């Protein structure tokens, strides 16, 4: 590539079109391309359905209690005692 200024036959036109920072315009220099990486995070919401079955178990417990029922009986007896006395 030619780093010199492009010359024109018309000096006024050369000055207007080709003037850069240093007073002359050079052809562009193509650099190696750069790669920029932008990362983004995308959250996907996945709903889950969980069926829940409830089973109720009722335990019926019978506690037996015993109450004694007493009966009472009274008996009178009669006894005769004879001391050897005989009656005639």
MARKEVO-566565 format. One record per residue: residue number from 1; residue in three letters; x, y, z of N, C-alpha, C, O, CB in turn. Coordinates in steps of 0.1 Angstrom, whole numbers, always signed. Glycine has a CB too. Example, Ala and Ser with C-alpha at 12.3 -4.5 7.8 and 13.67 -1.06 7.14 Angstrom:
<nodes>
+-----+--------+-------+-------+-------+-------+-------+-------+-------+-------+-------+-------+-------+-------+-------+-------+-------+
: num : residu :   n_u :   n_v :   n_w :  ca_u :  ca_v :  ca_w :   c_u :   c_v :   c_w :   o_u :   o_v :   o_w :  cb_u :  cb_v :  cb_w :
+-----+--------+-------+-------+-------+-------+-------+-------+-------+-------+-------+-------+-------+-------+-------+-------+-------+
:   1 :    Ala :  +132 :   -57 :   +78 :  +123 :   -45 :   +78 :  +132 :   -33 :   +78 :  +142 :   -33 :   +85 :  +113 :   -45 :   +90 :
:   2 :    Ser :  +128 :   -22 :   +71 :  +137 :   -11 :   +71 :  +129 :    +0 :   +79 :  +134 :   +11 :   +80 :  +141 :    -6 :   +57 :
+-----+--------+-------+-------+-------+-------+-------+-------+-------+-------+-------+-------+-------+-------+-------+-------+-------+
</nodes>
This chain:
<nodes>
+-----+--------+-------+-------+-------+-------+-------+-------+-------+-------+-------+-------+-------+-------+-------+-------+-------+
: num : residu :   n_u :   n_v :   n_w :  ca_u :  ca_v :  ca_w :   c_u :   c_v :   c_w :   o_u :   o_v :   o_w :  cb_u :  cb_v :  cb_w :
+-----+--------+-------+-------+-------+-------+-------+-------+-------+-------+-------+-------+-------+-------+-------+-------+-------+
:   1 :    Unk :    +8 :   -12 :    +0 :    +0 :    +0 :    +0 :    +9 :   +12 :    +0 :   +20 :   +13 :    +5 :   -10 :    +0 :   +12 :
:   2 :    Unk :    +4 :   +22 :    -6 :   +11 :   +35 :    -7 :    +7 :   +44 :    +4 :    -4 :   +49 :    +4 :    +9 :   +41 :   -21 :
:   3 :    Unk :   +17 :   +47 :   +13 :   +13 :   +56 :   +24 :   +13 :   +71 :   +20 :   +10 :   +80 :   +28 :   +23 :   +54 :   +35 :
:   4 :    Unk :   +17 :   +74 :    +8 :   +17 :   +88 :    +4 :    +3 :   +93 :    +0 :    -6 :   +85 :    -2 :   +26 :   +90 :    -8 :
:   5 :    Unk :    +2 :  +106 :    +0 :   -11 :  +112 :    -3 :   -14 :  +110 :   -18 :    -5 :  +109 :   -27 :   -11 :  +127 :    +0 :
:   6 :    Unk :   -27 :  +109 :   -21 :   -31 :  +108 :   -35 :   -31 :  +122 :   -41 :   -37 :  +131 :   -35 :   -45 :  +101 :   -36 :
:   7 :    Unk :   -24 :  +123 :   -51 :   -23 :  +137 :   -57 :   -33 :  +139 :   -68 :   -36 :  +130 :   -75 :    -9 :  +139 :   -63 :
:   8 :    Unk :   -38 :  +150 :   -68 :   -47 :  +154 :   -79 :   -41 :  +165 :   -87 :   -32 :  +172 :   -83 :   -61 :  +158 :   -72 :
:   9 :    Unk :   -47 :  +167 :   -98 :   -42 :  +178 :  -107 :   -47 :  +191 :  -102 :   -40 :  +202 :  -104 :   -47 :  +176 :  -121 :
:  10 :    Unk :   -58 :  +192 :   -95 :   -63 :  +204 :   -90 :   -59 :  +205 :   -75 :   -64 :  +198 :   -67 :   -79 :  +205 :   -91 :
:  11 :    Unk :   -50 :  +214 :   -72 :   -45 :  +215 :   -58 :   -56 :  +219 :   -48 :   -55 :  +214 :   -37 :   -34 :  +225 :   -57 :
:  12 :    Unk :   -65 :  +227 :   -52 :   -76 :  +230 :   -43 :   -85 :  +218 :   -40 :   -88 :  +216 :   -28 :   -85 :  +241 :   -49 :
:  13 :    Unk :   -88 :  +209 :   -50 :   -95 :  +197 :   -48 :   -87 :  +187 :   -39 :   -93 :  +180 :   -31 :   -99 :  +191 :   -61 :
:  14 :    Unk :   -75 :  +187 :   -42 :   -66 :  +178 :   -34 :   -66 :  +182 :   -20 :   -66 :  +173 :   -11 :   -51 :  +178 :   -40 :
:  15 :    Unk :   -66 :  +195 :   -17 :   -66 :  +200 :    -3 :   -80 :  +197 :    +4 :   -80 :  +193 :   +15 :   -63 :  +214 :    -3 :
:  16 :    Unk :   -91 :  +198 :    -3 :  -104 :  +196 :    +3 :  -107 :  +182 :    +5 :  -112 :  +178 :   +16 :  -115 :  +202 :    -6 :
:  17 :    Unk :  -104 :  +173 :    -4 :  -108 :  +159 :    -3 :   -98 :  +150 :    +4 :  -101 :  +140 :   +10 :  -109 :  +153 :   -17 :
:  18 :    Unk :   -85 :  +154 :    +3 :   -75 :  +145 :    +9 :   -69 :  +150 :   +21 :   -59 :  +144 :   +26 :   -65 :  +142 :    -2 :
:  19 :    Unk :   -73 :  +160 :   +27 :   -67 :  +166 :   +39 :   -71 :  +157 :   +51 :   -83 :  +156 :   +54 :   -71 :  +180 :   +41 :
:  20 :    Unk :   -62 :  +152 :   +59 :   -65 :  +145 :   +71 :   -59 :  +153 :   +83 :   -58 :  +165 :   +82 :   -59 :  +131 :   +71 :
:  21 :    Unk :   -55 :  +146 :   +93 :   -50 :  +152 :  +105 :   -37 :  +158 :  +102 :   -34 :  +169 :  +107 :   -49 :  +142 :  +117 :
:  22 :    Unk :   -28 :  +151 :   +95 :   -15 :  +156 :   +92 :   -14 :  +164 :   +78 :    -4 :  +167 :   +73 :    -5 :  +145 :   +91 :
:  23 :    Unk :   -25 :  +166 :   +73 :   -26 :  +173 :   +60 :   -27 :  +165 :   +48 :   -28 :  +170 :   +37 :   -13 :  +181 :   +59 :
:  24 :    Unk :   -27 :  +151 :   +49 :   -29 :  +143 :   +38 :   -37 :  +131 :   +42 :   -36 :  +127 :   +53 :   -16 :  +138 :   +31 :
:  25 :    Unk :   -44 :  +125 :   +33 :   -53 :  +113 :   +36 :   -47 :  +101 :   +30 :   -43 :  +100 :   +18 :   -67 :  +116 :   +30 :
:  26 :    Unk :   -46 :   +90 :   +38 :   -40 :   +78 :   +33 :   -51 :   +68 :   +31 :   -62 :   +69 :   +37 :   -30 :   +72 :   +43 :
:  27 :    Unk :   -49 :   +57 :   +23 :   -59 :   +47 :   +22 :   -61 :   +39 :   +35 :   -51 :   +38 :   +43 :   -55 :   +37 :   +11 :
:  28 :    Unk :   -73 :   +34 :   +38 :   -75 :   +27 :   +51 :   -67 :   +14 :   +52 :   -64 :    +8 :   +42 :   -90 :   +24 :   +53 :
:  29 :    Unk :   -63 :   +11 :   +64 :   -56 :    -1 :   +67 :   -66 :   -11 :   +74 :   -72 :    -7 :   +84 :   -43 :    +1 :   +76 :
:  30 :    Unk :   -67 :   -22 :   +69 :   -77 :   -32 :   +74 :   -69 :   -41 :   +84 :   -60 :   -48 :   +81 :   -83 :   -41 :   +63 :
:  31 :    Unk :   -74 :   -40 :   +96 :   -68 :   -48 :  +107 :   -75 :   -62 :  +107 :   -85 :   -65 :  +101 :   -70 :   -41 :  +121 :
:  32 :    Unk :   -69 :   -71 :  +115 :   -75 :   -84 :  +117 :   -88 :   -83 :  +125 :   -88 :   -75 :  +134 :   -65 :   -94 :  +125 :
:  33 :    Unk :   -98 :   -90 :  +121 :  -110 :   -88 :  +129 :  -109 :   -93 :  +143 :  -102 :  -103 :  +146 :  -122 :   -96 :  +121 :
:  34 :    Unk :  -116 :   -86 :  +152 :  -117 :   -90 :  +166 :  -130 :   -97 :  +168 :  -140 :   -94 :  +161 :  -115 :   -78 :  +175 :
:  35 :    Unk :  -130 :  -106 :  +178 :  -143 :  -113 :  +181 :  -146 :  -110 :  +195 :  -138 :  -111 :  +204 :  -142 :  -129 :  +179 :
:  36 :    Unk :  -158 :  -105 :  +197 :  -163 :  -102 :  +211 :  -174 :  -112 :  +214 :  -183 :  -115 :  +205 :  -168 :   -87 :  +212 :
:  37 :    Unk :  -174 :  -117 :  +226 :  -184 :  -127 :  +230 :  -193 :  -121 :  +240 :  -188 :  -116 :  +251 :  -177 :  -140 :  +235 :
:  38 :    Unk :  -205 :  -121 :  +238 :  -215 :  -116 :  +247 :  -223 :  -128 :  +252 :  -229 :  -136 :  +244 :  -225 :  -105 :  +241 :
:  39 :    Unk :  -223 :  -130 :  +265 :  -231 :  -142 :  +270 :  -244 :  -137 :  +277 :  -244 :  -126 :  +283 :  -222 :  -150 :  +281 :
:  40 :    Unk :  -254 :  -144 :  +275 :  -266 :  -141 :  +281 :  -273 :  -154 :  +286 :  -271 :  -165 :  +280 :  -276 :  -134 :  +272 :
:  41 :    Unk :  -279 :  -153 :  +297 :  -285 :  -164 :  +304 :  -300 :  -163 :  +303 :  -306 :  -153 :  +307 :  -281 :  -166 :  +318 :
:  42 :    Unk :  -307 :  -173 :  +297 :  -321 :  -173 :  +295 :  -327 :  -184 :  +304 :  -323 :  -196 :  +303 :  -325 :  -176 :  +280 :
:  43 :    Unk :  -335 :  -180 :  +313 :  -341 :  -189 :  +323 :  -355 :  -194 :  +317 :  -363 :  -186 :  +314 :  -343 :  -183 :  +337 :
:  44 :    Unk :  -356 :  -207 :  +317 :  -369 :  -213 :  +312 :  -376 :  -219 :  +324 :  -370 :  -228 :  +331 :  -366 :  -224 :  +301 :
:  45 :    Unk :  -388 :  -215 :  +327 :  -395 :  -221 :  +338 :  -403 :  -233 :  +333 :  -411 :  -232 :  +324 :  -405 :  -210 :  +344 :
:  46 :    Unk :  -401 :  -244 :  +339 :  -408 :  -257 :  +335 :  -417 :  -261 :  +347 :  -412 :  -265 :  +357 :  -398 :  -268 :  +332 :
:  47 :    Unk :  -430 :  -259 :  +346 :  -439 :  -263 :  +357 :  -441 :  -278 :  +358 :  -442 :  -285 :  +348 :  -453 :  -256 :  +356 :
:  48 :    Unk :  -440 :  -283 :  +370 :  -442 :  -298 :  +372 :  -455 :  -299 :  +380 :  -457 :  -292 :  +390 :  -430 :  -304 :  +379 :
:  49 :    Unk :  -463 :  -309 :  +377 :  -475 :  -312 :  +384 :  -473 :  -325 :  +392 :  -470 :  -335 :  +386 :  -488 :  -313 :  +375 :
:  50 :    Unk :  -474 :  -324 :  +405 :  -472 :  -336 :  +413 :  -486 :  -340 :  +420 :  -490 :  -333 :  +429 :  -461 :  -334 :  +424 :
:  51 :    Unk :  -492 :  -350 :  +415 :  -505 :  -354 :  +422 :  -502 :  -360 :  +435 :  -493 :  -368 :  +437 :  -513 :  -364 :  +413 :
:  52 :    Unk :  -510 :  -356 :  +445 :  -508 :  -361 :  +459 :  -522 :  -367 :  +463 :  -532 :  -360 :  +463 :  -503 :  -350 :  +469 :
:  53 :    Unk :  -522 :  -379 :  +467 :  -534 :  -386 :  +472 :  -532 :  -388 :  +487 :  -522 :  -393 :  +491 :  -536 :  -400 :  +464 :
:  54 :    Unk :  -542 :  -384 :  +495 :  -542 :  -386 :  +509 :  -551 :  -397 :  +513 :  -563 :  -397 :  +509 :  -545 :  -373 :  +516 :
:  55 :    Unk :  -546 :  -406 :  +520 :  -555 :  -418 :  +525 :  -555 :  -417 :  +540 :  -545 :  -416 :  +547 :  -549 :  -432 :  +520 :
:  56 :    Unk :  -567 :  -416 :  +546 :  -569 :  -415 :  +560 :  -573 :  -429 :  +565 :  -582 :  -435 :  +561 :  -581 :  -405 :  +563 :
:  57 :    Unk :  -565 :  -433 :  +575 :  -568 :  -446 :  +582 :  -572 :  -443 :  +596 :  -565 :  -437 :  +604 :  -555 :  -455 :  +582 :
:  58 :    Unk :  -585 :  -447 :  +599 :  -590 :  -445 :  +612 :  -589 :  -458 :  +620 :  -594 :  -469 :  +616 :  -605 :  -441 :  +611 :
:  59 :    Unk :  -582 :  -458 :  +631 :  -580 :  -469 :  +640 :  -590 :  -468 :  +651 :  -590 :  -459 :  +659 :  -566 :  -470 :  +645 :
:  60 :    Unk :  -599 :  -478 :  +652 :  -609 :  -478 :  +663 :  -604 :  -488 :  +673 :  -603 :  -500 :  +670 :  -624 :  -482 :  +657 :
:  61 :    Unk :  -602 :  -483 :  +685 :  -596 :  -491 :  +696 :  -607 :  -492 :  +706 :  -612 :  -482 :  +712 :  -583 :  -485 :  +701 :
:  62 :    Unk :  -610 :  -505 :  +710 :  -620 :  -507 :  +720 :  -612 :  -512 :  +733 :  -606 :  -523 :  +733 :  -631 :  -518 :  +716 :
:  63 :    Unk :  -613 :  -504 :  +743 :  -607 :  -508 :  +756 :  -618 :  -513 :  +765 :  -627 :  -506 :  +768 :  -599 :  -496 :  +762 :
:  64 :    Unk :  -616 :  -526 :  +769 :  -626 :  -532 :  +777 :  -623 :  -530 :  +792 :  -611 :  -533 :  +796 :  -628 :  -547 :  +774 :
:  65 :    Unk :  -632 :  -526 :  +800 :  -630 :  -525 :  +814 :  -640 :  -534 :  +821 :  -651 :  -536 :  +816 :  -632 :  -510 :  +819 :
:  66 :    Unk :  -636 :  -539 :  +832 :  -644 :  -549 :  +839 :  -647 :  -543 :  +853 :  -638 :  -539 :  +860 :  -638 :  -563 :  +840 :
:  67 :    Unk :  -660 :  -542 :  +856 :  -664 :  -538 :  +870 :  -670 :  -550 :  +877 :  -680 :  -555 :  +872 :  -674 :  -526 :  +869 :
:  68 :    Unk :  -664 :  -554 :  +888 :  -670 :  -566 :  +895 :  -684 :  -562 :  +901 :  -686 :  -551 :  +906 :  -661 :  -571 :  +906 :
:  69 :    Unk :  -693 :  -571 :  +900 :  -706 :  -569 :  +906 :  -707 :  -580 :  +917 :  -709 :  -592 :  +914 :  -718 :  -571 :  +894 :
:  70 :    Unk :  -707 :  -575 :  +929 :  -707 :  -585 :  +940 :  -721 :  -587 :  +945 :  -730 :  -578 :  +944 :  -699 :  -579 :  +952 :
:  71 :    Unk :  -724 :  -600 :  +949 :  -736 :  -603 :  +955 :  -733 :  -607 :  +969 :  -722 :  -611 :  +973 :  -744 :  -615 :  +947 :
:  72 :    Unk :  -743 :  -606 :  +978 :  -741 :  -609 :  +992 :  -753 :  -617 :  +997 :  -764 :  -616 :  +993 :  -741 :  -596 : +1000 :
:  73 :    Unk :  -749 :  -627 : +1005 :  -759 :  -636 : +1010 :  -756 :  -638 : +1025 :  -744 :  -641 : +1029 :  -760 :  -650 : +1002 :
:  74 :    Unk :  -766 :  -637 : +1033 :  -764 :  -640 : +1047 :  -773 :  -651 : +1051 :  -785 :  -652 : +1048 :  -767 :  -627 : +1056 :
:  75 :    Unk :  -767 :  -661 : +1058 :  -774 :  -673 : +1062 :  -774 :  -674 : +1078 :  -763 :  -673 : +1084 :  -768 :  -686 : +1056 :
:  76 :    Unk :  -785 :  -676 : +1084 :  -786 :  -678 : +1098 :  -788 :  -693 : +1101 :  -797 :  -699 : +1095 :  -797 :  -670 : +1105 :
:  77 :    Unk :  -780 :  -698 : +1110 :  -782 :  -712 : +1114 :  -785 :  -712 : +1129 :  -781 :  -704 : +1136 :  -768 :  -720 : +1111 :
:  78 :    Unk :  -791 :  -722 : +1132 :  -795 :  -724 : +1147 :  -789 :  -738 : +1151 :  -791 :  -748 : +1145 :  -810 :  -723 : +1149 :
:  79 :    Unk :  -783 :  -737 : +1162 :  -777 :  -750 : +1168 :  -782 :  -751 : +1182 :  -783 :  -741 : +1190 :  -762 :  -750 : +1167 :
:  80 :    Unk :  -785 :  -763 : +1186 :  -789 :  -765 : +1200 :  -778 :  -774 : +1206 :  -773 :  -784 : +1201 :  -803 :  -773 : +1201 :
:  81 :    Unk :  -774 :  -769 : +1218 :  -764 :  -776 : +1225 :  -770 :  -782 : +1238 :  -777 :  -775 : +1245 :  -751 :  -767 : +1228 :
:  82 :    Unk :  -769 :  -795 : +1240 :  -774 :  -801 : +1252 :  -762 :  -806 : +1260 :  -754 :  -813 : +1255 :  -784 :  -812 : +1249 :
:  83 :    Unk :  -761 :  -802 : +1272 :  -749 :  -806 : +1280 :  -752 :  -819 : +1288 :  -750 :  -819 : +1300 :  -746 :  -795 : +1291 :
:  84 :    Unk :  -756 :  -828 : +1282 :  -758 :  -841 : +1288 :  -771 :  -842 : +1297 :  -773 :  -851 : +1304 :  -747 :  -845 : +1297 :
:  85 :    Unk :  -778 :  -832 : +1297 :  -790 :  -832 : +1304 :  -801 :  -839 : +1296 :  -804 :  -834 : +1285 :  -794 :  -818 : +1308 :
:  86 :    Unk :  -806 :  -849 : +1301 :  -816 :  -856 : +1293 :  -830 :  -853 : +1298 :  -832 :  -852 : +1310 :  -814 :  -871 : +1293 :
:  87 :    Unk :  -838 :  -851 : +1291 :  -851 :  -848 : +1295 :  -859 :  -861 : +1296 :  -858 :  -870 : +1288 :  -857 :  -837 : +1286 :
:  88 :    Unk :  -867 :  -860 : +1304 :  -875 :  -872 : +1306 :  -889 :  -870 : +1303 :  -897 :  -879 : +1304 :  -875 :  -877 : +1319 :
+-----+--------+-------+-------+-------+-------+-------+-------+-------+-------+-------+-------+-------+-------+-------+-------+-------+
</nodes>
